[in-house]
Amino acid sequence: MIHENVLSLVGNTPIVKINRLAPEGVHMYVKLESQNPLASVKDRLALGIIEDAERRGVLKPGQTIVEATSGNTGIALAMVCASKGYPFVAVMIETFSIERRKIMKFLGAKVVLTPKELKGTGMVQKAEELALKNGWFQTKQFANPANPAFHRQTTGPEILRDFAGKRLDYFVSGWGTGGTITGTSSILRLARPEVKIVAVEPSKAQLLAGGSFAPHAIQGWTPDFIPEVLDRNCFDELVAVTDEESIATSKLLAQKEGLFVGISSGATFAGALAVAQKAPKGSHILVMLTDTAERYLSTALFADITADGDVV
C-alpha cells in the first residue's frame, strides 16, 4: 500500500491475543499502540489536535507550535509538525527520559526543560508563557476537546470493528491527559453498554480516588492535577498499581509474550491482571498498551539490563 505521507499511518493499530500471561479461563487482548508511526498512542492526539486547529483556522501556516509533554506527545507533535511544515517547541520536566528529548530534536523540534520541583503544573505554565510571549499556538493537550474527540472518531470505532460479533467484557486503560479513556469509553458505552471500563492510576498518585500526588516512575501518567479533558465519570472501576509492579509487568510482557512495551503499558497490564484474577471465567478483557520500551532505555526499566556479553 502506498501512502501520501506518514500521517495516514496513524491509527488502525492491531489487537493481539495474550497467550501466556492471562489467568486460566480468561481471554486477554492488547491494543498495540506502538504500531503507530512514532510508536505511541499520542500520535492520535497530535494529529487530531493539529488538524482540528487547521480546520477551525486558529493555527496559521508556518506558526510555531508549543506543548507541555512528558515525551510521547512531544514526539508525536514533532512528527506531525515535520510532515506539515510547522516549527515545534516541547516543554518537558527535566527528569523525563533523555531518549525522548533526543528523538524530538532529531525530528527538528526544540526542547525547553523545567525544574522537577515545579512538577507537571510548572511545565504547562511554561508552555503557556512561551505561547503568550511569542504568539505561538499552544496545543493544550490536557484541556483541548479535540484530544478525546479523536479517540471517539478512531480508537473507539476500531475496537468496535475488531470485536464485532465477539464478546468484550472489560476495557482497561491508564490515564495521562485522560483523552484516550474519555473518548474511547464514550463510544464503547454507547455501542456496547455491557463493557466495564477500568481506569488504572499510580498508587503514589491516586488522584481519581481522591488521593494526593507524589512523584512516580510511570512517565506519561497522572500529572499533579486532573486534566480538563478527563471525564471523571468515564470509568466503572479504578485500580492502583505500584512503580515496581509496572516495571516488572513490562518485562513480563517482553519475556513471555514478545511485546516490547514501556512502563505505562506494564502498569496498565498489571491493572488488567488484577481485574482478570477476579473476573468470571470466560471473560474477555482488552488492554491499551500505549508505547514502546525504547522510550525507557535510560530509566529504571532497563536498570538491570547490561550491554555485557552473557555466559552460556
NUDOVEX-238738 format. One record per residue (C-alpha): residue number from 1; residue in one letter; chain; x, y, z. Coordinates in Angstrom, 3 decimals, always signed. Layout:
N
pos / code / unit / px / py / pz
NUM / a / A / X / Y / Z
...
This chain:
312
pos / code / unit / px / py / pz
1 / m / A / +0.000 / +0.000 / +0.000
2 / i / A / +1.313 / +3.455 / -0.946
3 / h / A / +0.636 / +6.319 / +1.482
4 / e / A / +0.707 / +10.025 / +0.595
5 / n / A / +2.528 / +10.861 / +3.851
6 / v / A / +3.367 / +9.398 / +7.247
7 / l / A / +0.224 / +10.805 / +8.873
8 / s / A / -2.091 / +8.358 / +7.123
9 / l / A / -0.363 / +5.612 / +9.116
10 / v / A / -1.784 / +6.903 / +12.403
11 / g / A / -4.388 / +4.599 / +13.952
12 / n / A / -5.792 / +1.230 / +12.927
13 / t / A / -3.417 / -0.423 / +15.370
14 / p / A / -3.588 / -4.205 / +15.803
15 / i / A / -5.177 / -6.130 / +18.654
16 / v / A / -3.091 / -9.074 / +19.850
17 / k / A / -4.222 / -12.004 / +22.000
18 / i / A / -2.298 / -12.728 / +25.205
19 / n / A / -1.324 / -16.390 / +25.237
20 / r / A / +0.884 / -16.999 / +28.287
21 / l / A / +0.077 / -14.368 / +30.923
22 / a / A / -3.714 / -14.499 / +31.074
23 / p / A / -5.244 / -16.394 / +34.022
24 / e / A / -6.843 / -19.705 / +33.105
25 / g / A / -10.303 / -19.287 / +31.652
26 / v / A / -9.903 / -15.555 / +30.970
27 / h / A / -9.210 / -14.185 / +27.489
28 / m / A / -6.952 / -11.124 / +27.379
29 / y / A / -6.114 / -8.937 / +24.396
30 / v / A / -3.961 / -5.828 / +23.960
31 / k / A / -4.304 / -2.919 / +21.555
32 / l / A / -0.740 / -2.283 / +20.440
33 / e / A / -0.367 / +1.473 / +20.067
34 / s / A / +3.390 / +1.162 / +19.488
35 / q / A / +2.413 / +0.284 / +15.917
36 / n / A / +1.632 / +3.940 / +15.225
37 / p / A / +4.364 / +5.584 / +13.100
38 / l / A / +6.128 / +7.253 / +16.057
39 / a / A / +5.318 / +4.325 / +18.328
40 / s / A / +2.757 / +5.641 / +20.790
41 / v / A / -0.941 / +6.345 / +21.273
42 / k / A / -0.088 / +10.061 / +21.340
43 / d / A / +0.276 / +10.045 / +17.552
44 / r / A / -3.533 / +10.078 / +17.532
45 / l / A / -3.749 / +13.076 / +19.869
46 / a / A / -1.163 / +15.069 / +17.922
47 / l / A / -2.785 / +14.528 / +14.544
48 / g / A / -6.284 / +15.143 / +15.905
49 / i / A / -5.414 / +18.415 / +17.644
50 / i / A / -3.384 / +19.874 / +14.765
51 / e / A / -5.926 / +19.037 / +12.079
52 / d / A / -8.754 / +20.355 / +14.271
53 / a / A / -6.852 / +23.648 / +14.704
54 / e / A / -6.274 / +23.855 / +10.946
55 / r / A / -9.971 / +23.287 / +10.211
56 / r / A / -11.001 / +25.986 / +12.694
57 / g / A / -8.432 / +28.446 / +11.323
58 / v / A / -6.751 / +29.047 / +14.691
59 / l / A / -3.407 / +27.637 / +13.512
60 / k / A / -1.737 / +29.721 / +10.836
61 / p / A / +0.627 / +28.386 / +8.130
62 / g / A / +4.176 / +28.286 / +9.471
63 / q / A / +3.147 / +29.243 / +13.026
64 / t / A / +5.277 / +27.757 / +15.806
65 / i / A / +3.521 / +25.132 / +17.936
66 / v / A / +4.321 / +24.626 / +21.635
67 / e / A / +3.242 / +21.930 / +24.085
68 / a / A / +3.998 / +20.697 / +27.593
69 / t / A / +4.792 / +16.994 / +27.373
70 / s / A / +6.309 / +14.008 / +29.151
71 / g / A / +7.713 / +12.985 / +25.774
72 / n / A / +5.311 / +10.881 / +23.737
73 / t / A / +3.008 / +13.769 / +22.848
74 / g / A / +6.039 / +15.883 / +22.028
75 / i / A / +7.468 / +13.191 / +19.772
76 / a / A / +4.099 / +12.783 / +18.059
77 / l / A / +3.724 / +16.538 / +17.587
78 / a / A / +7.285 / +16.758 / +16.251
79 / m / A / +6.348 / +14.157 / +13.622
80 / v / A / +3.116 / +15.936 / +12.642
81 / c / A / +4.870 / +19.317 / +12.548
82 / a / A / +7.719 / +17.950 / +10.431
83 / s / A / +5.232 / +16.490 / +7.965
84 / k / A / +3.128 / +19.656 / +7.785
85 / g / A / +5.894 / +22.261 / +7.993
86 / y / A / +5.345 / +23.814 / +11.426
87 / p / A / +8.192 / +24.653 / +13.846
88 / f / A / +7.686 / +22.889 / +17.188
89 / v / A / +8.860 / +23.586 / +20.756
90 / a / A / +8.387 / +20.991 / +23.505
91 / v / A / +8.419 / +21.878 / +27.212
92 / m / A / +9.431 / +18.982 / +29.474
93 / i / A / +10.235 / +18.322 / +33.110
94 / e / A / +13.987 / +17.776 / +33.389
95 / t / A / +13.625 / +14.245 / +34.771
96 / f / A / +11.860 / +12.739 / +31.750
97 / s / A / +13.964 / +10.287 / +29.757
98 / i / A / +16.856 / +11.580 / +27.669
99 / e / A / +15.920 / +9.481 / +24.650
100 / r / A / +12.611 / +11.310 / +24.400
101 / r / A / +14.404 / +14.657 / +24.204
102 / k / A / +16.803 / +13.367 / +21.560
103 / i / A / +14.019 / +11.883 / +19.415
104 / m / A / +12.190 / +15.213 / +19.391
105 / k / A / +15.356 / +17.071 / +18.453
106 / f / A / +16.081 / +14.500 / +15.742
107 / l / A / +12.653 / +15.319 / +14.301
108 / g / A / +13.578 / +19.018 / +14.225
109 / a / A / +11.948 / +20.195 / +17.450
110 / k / A / +13.420 / +22.409 / +20.169
111 / v / A / +13.194 / +21.256 / +23.796
112 / v / A / +12.818 / +23.502 / +26.865
113 / l / A / +13.339 / +21.860 / +30.281
114 / t / A / +11.593 / +22.870 / +33.520
115 / p / A / +12.687 / +22.095 / +37.118
116 / k / A / +11.342 / +18.851 / +38.568
117 / e / A / +10.208 / +20.729 / +41.680
118 / l / A / +7.565 / +22.524 / +39.572
119 / k / A / +6.009 / +19.193 / +38.508
120 / g / A / +3.548 / +18.936 / +35.618
121 / t / A / +1.872 / +22.222 / +36.506
122 / g / A / +5.188 / +24.017 / +36.021
123 / m / A / +5.773 / +22.721 / +32.518
124 / v / A / +2.215 / +23.624 / +31.488
125 / q / A / +2.666 / +27.157 / +32.839
126 / k / A / +5.962 / +27.499 / +30.951
127 / a / A / +4.309 / +26.425 / +27.690
128 / e / A / +1.526 / +28.980 / +28.285
129 / e / A / +4.119 / +31.672 / +28.985
130 / l / A / +6.044 / +30.922 / +25.767
131 / a / A / +2.866 / +30.853 / +23.690
132 / l / A / +1.693 / +34.214 / +25.051
133 / k / A / +5.106 / +35.872 / +24.754
134 / n / A / +5.858 / +34.711 / +21.209
135 / g / A / +2.439 / +34.373 / +19.607
136 / w / A / +2.831 / +30.605 / +19.288
137 / f / A / -0.014 / +28.121 / +19.034
138 / q / A / -0.386 / +26.043 / +22.210
139 / t / A / -1.988 / +22.654 / +21.607
140 / k / A / -3.124 / +22.312 / +25.258
141 / q / A / -3.385 / +18.524 / +25.263
142 / f / A / -4.745 / +18.485 / +28.837
143 / a / A / -7.638 / +20.826 / +28.000
144 / n / A / -8.245 / +20.534 / +24.266
145 / p / A / -11.530 / +18.714 / +23.465
146 / a / A / -10.028 / +17.620 / +20.137
147 / n / A / -7.961 / +15.146 / +22.178
148 / p / A / -10.800 / +12.839 / +23.335
149 / a / A / -12.744 / +13.620 / +20.160
150 / f / A / -10.096 / +11.923 / +18.016
151 / h / A / -10.393 / +8.786 / +20.148
152 / r / A / -14.161 / +8.879 / +19.667
153 / q / A / -13.526 / +9.037 / +15.928
154 / t / A / -10.760 / +6.409 / +15.709
155 / t / A / -9.838 / +4.285 / +18.754
156 / g / A / -13.386 / +3.501 / +19.846
157 / p / A / -14.667 / +2.596 / +16.361
158 / e / A / -11.572 / +0.452 / +15.715
159 / i / A / -12.306 / -1.598 / +18.841
160 / l / A / -15.974 / -1.980 / +17.875
161 / r / A / -14.939 / -3.142 / +14.407
162 / d / A / -12.423 / -5.676 / +15.693
163 / f / A / -14.810 / -7.068 / +18.329
164 / a / A / -17.900 / -7.050 / +16.111
165 / g / A / -19.824 / -10.240 / +16.876
166 / k / A / -17.354 / -11.106 / +19.642
167 / r / A / -17.624 / -10.903 / +23.405
168 / l / A / -15.964 / -7.999 / +25.224
169 / d / A / -16.425 / -7.581 / +28.972
170 / y / A / -13.722 / -5.118 / +30.095
171 / f / A / -11.725 / -2.250 / +28.586
172 / v / A / -8.670 / -1.268 / +30.650
173 / s / A / -6.687 / +1.965 / +30.233
174 / g / A / -4.391 / +4.176 / +32.225
175 / w / A / -4.637 / +7.961 / +32.076
176 / g / A / -2.295 / +10.857 / +31.475
177 / t / A / -4.278 / +13.574 / +29.739
178 / g / A / -7.393 / +11.415 / +30.001
179 / g / A / -8.106 / +11.705 / +26.294
180 / t / A / -7.797 / +8.020 / +25.462
181 / i / A / -10.049 / +6.651 / +28.197
182 / t / A / -12.576 / +9.509 / +27.936
183 / g / A / -13.013 / +9.348 / +24.170
184 / t / A / -12.849 / +5.578 / +23.810
185 / s / A / -15.157 / +4.805 / +26.735
186 / s / A / -17.857 / +7.152 / +25.458
187 / i / A / -18.116 / +5.154 / +22.222
188 / l / A / -17.918 / +1.762 / +23.935
189 / r / A / -20.631 / +2.703 / +26.437
190 / l / A / -22.887 / +3.862 / +23.619
191 / a / A / -22.452 / +0.784 / +21.400
192 / r / A / -21.532 / -1.912 / +23.947
193 / p / A / -23.019 / -0.882 / +27.325
194 / e / A / -22.128 / -4.276 / +28.817
195 / v / A / -18.403 / -3.423 / +28.666
196 / k / A / -16.967 / -2.345 / +32.026
197 / i / A / -14.445 / +0.499 / +31.796
198 / v / A / -11.450 / +0.179 / +34.144
199 / a / A / -9.108 / +3.107 / +34.828
200 / v / A / -5.615 / +2.430 / +36.193
201 / e / A / -3.511 / +5.008 / +38.027
202 / p / A / -0.268 / +5.041 / +40.064
203 / s / A / -0.509 / +4.037 / +43.715
204 / k / A / +1.620 / +7.095 / +44.515
205 / a / A / -0.754 / +9.463 / +42.724
206 / q / A / -4.321 / +8.206 / +43.118
207 / l / A / -5.951 / +11.459 / +42.095
208 / l / A / -9.154 / +9.899 / +40.735
209 / a / A / -9.530 / +8.034 / +44.019
210 / g / A / -9.299 / +11.332 / +45.883
211 / g / A / -5.677 / +10.922 / +46.927
212 / s / A / -2.706 / +13.281 / +46.710
213 / f / A / +0.120 / +13.405 / +44.185
214 / a / A / +3.638 / +12.088 / +44.768
215 / p / A / +6.302 / +11.595 / +42.087
216 / h / A / +6.087 / +8.214 / +40.369
217 / a / A / +8.012 / +6.245 / +37.729
218 / i / A / +5.182 / +5.856 / +35.215
219 / q / A / +6.149 / +8.552 / +32.720
220 / g / A / +3.205 / +9.953 / +30.805
221 / w / A / +0.682 / +9.088 / +33.525
222 / t / A / -1.098 / +11.187 / +36.129
223 / p / A / +0.390 / +14.676 / +36.449
224 / d / A / -0.142 / +16.615 / +39.662
225 / f / A / -3.612 / +17.707 / +38.511
226 / i / A / -6.694 / +16.156 / +36.927
227 / p / A / -6.870 / +17.358 / +33.300
228 / e / A / -9.891 / +19.240 / +31.968
229 / v / A / -10.500 / +16.724 / +29.179
230 / l / A / -10.755 / +13.779 / +31.577
231 / d / A / -14.360 / +12.774 / +32.219
232 / r / A / -14.327 / +11.721 / +35.871
233 / n / A / -17.360 / +9.538 / +35.243
234 / c / A / -15.864 / +7.657 / +32.292
235 / f / A / -14.905 / +4.542 / +34.271
236 / d / A / -16.714 / +1.880 / +36.283
237 / e / A / -13.758 / +0.611 / +38.304
238 / l / A / -10.480 / +2.125 / +39.484
239 / v / A / -7.270 / +0.140 / +40.051
240 / a / A / -3.971 / +1.405 / +41.513
241 / v / A / -0.581 / -0.086 / +40.616
242 / t / A / +2.906 / +0.419 / +42.030
243 / d / A / +6.018 / +1.506 / +40.151
244 / e / A / +7.595 / -1.854 / +40.894
245 / e / A / +4.790 / -3.992 / +39.522
246 / s / A / +4.531 / -1.721 / +36.472
247 / i / A / +8.197 / -2.268 / +35.616
248 / a / A / +8.028 / -5.991 / +36.378
249 / t / A / +4.940 / -6.434 / +34.218
250 / s / A / +6.522 / -4.593 / +31.286
251 / k / A / +9.384 / -7.083 / +31.463
252 / l / A / +6.938 / -9.998 / +31.692
253 / l / A / +5.162 / -8.825 / +28.552
254 / a / A / +8.510 / -8.777 / +26.745
255 / q / A / +9.802 / -12.107 / +28.015
256 / k / A / +6.547 / -14.109 / +27.977
257 / e / A / +4.621 / -12.557 / +25.075
258 / g / A / +7.312 / -10.860 / +22.962
259 / l / A / +5.602 / -7.488 / +23.429
260 / f / A / +8.187 / -4.704 / +23.698
261 / v / A / +6.319 / -2.007 / +25.611
262 / g / A / +7.061 / +0.704 / +28.149
263 / i / A / +6.432 / +1.226 / +31.850
264 / s / A / +2.991 / +2.755 / +31.360
265 / s / A / +1.924 / -0.261 / +29.305
266 / g / A / +3.251 / -2.533 / +32.035
267 / a / A / +1.235 / -0.516 / +34.546
268 / t / A / -1.973 / -0.835 / +32.541
269 / f / A / -1.486 / -4.555 / +32.052
270 / a / A / -0.725 / -5.018 / +35.761
271 / g / A / -4.063 / -3.370 / +36.490
272 / a / A / -5.739 / -5.590 / +33.909
273 / l / A / -4.244 / -8.690 / +35.536
274 / a / A / -5.787 / -7.619 / +38.840
275 / v / A / -9.148 / -7.369 / +37.075
276 / a / A / -8.607 / -10.725 / +35.350
277 / q / A / -7.894 / -12.504 / +38.621
278 / k / A / -11.408 / -11.779 / +39.885
279 / a / A / -13.280 / -11.710 / +36.564
280 / p / A / -15.761 / -14.505 / +35.834
281 / k / A / -14.477 / -17.414 / +33.764
282 / g / A / -14.874 / -16.772 / +30.079
283 / s / A / -14.380 / -13.021 / +30.404
284 / h / A / -12.774 / -11.105 / +27.531
285 / i / A / -10.539 / -8.175 / +28.507
286 / l / A / -8.978 / -5.572 / +26.186
287 / v / A / -5.979 / -3.585 / +27.457
288 / m / A / -4.453 / -0.424 / +25.957
289 / l / A / -0.660 / -0.723 / +25.588
290 / t / A / +0.416 / +2.799 / +24.783
291 / d / A / +4.058 / +2.881 / +23.680
292 / t / A / +7.387 / +1.123 / +23.135
293 / a / A / +10.099 / +0.147 / +25.620
294 / e / A / +12.667 / +2.036 / +23.517
295 / r / A / +11.410 / +5.247 / +25.157
296 / y / A / +12.729 / +3.959 / +28.512
297 / l / A / +16.310 / +2.833 / +27.833
298 / s / A / +17.730 / +5.333 / +30.349
299 / t / A / +15.089 / +4.635 / +33.024
300 / a / A / +14.538 / +2.080 / +35.774
301 / l / A / +13.001 / -0.265 / +33.193
302 / f / A / +16.478 / -1.096 / +31.876
303 / a / A / +18.435 / -0.567 / +35.104
304 / d / A / +19.362 / -4.247 / +35.391
305 / i / A / +19.978 / -4.802 / +31.667
306 / t / A / +23.655 / -4.658 / +30.784
307 / a / A / +25.409 / -4.476 / +27.414
308 / d / A / +27.921 / -7.103 / +28.537
309 / g / A / +28.212 / -10.465 / +26.899
310 / d / A / +26.468 / -13.358 / +28.670
311 / v / A / +27.905 / -16.655 / +29.793
312 / v / A / +26.009 / -19.533 / +28.159
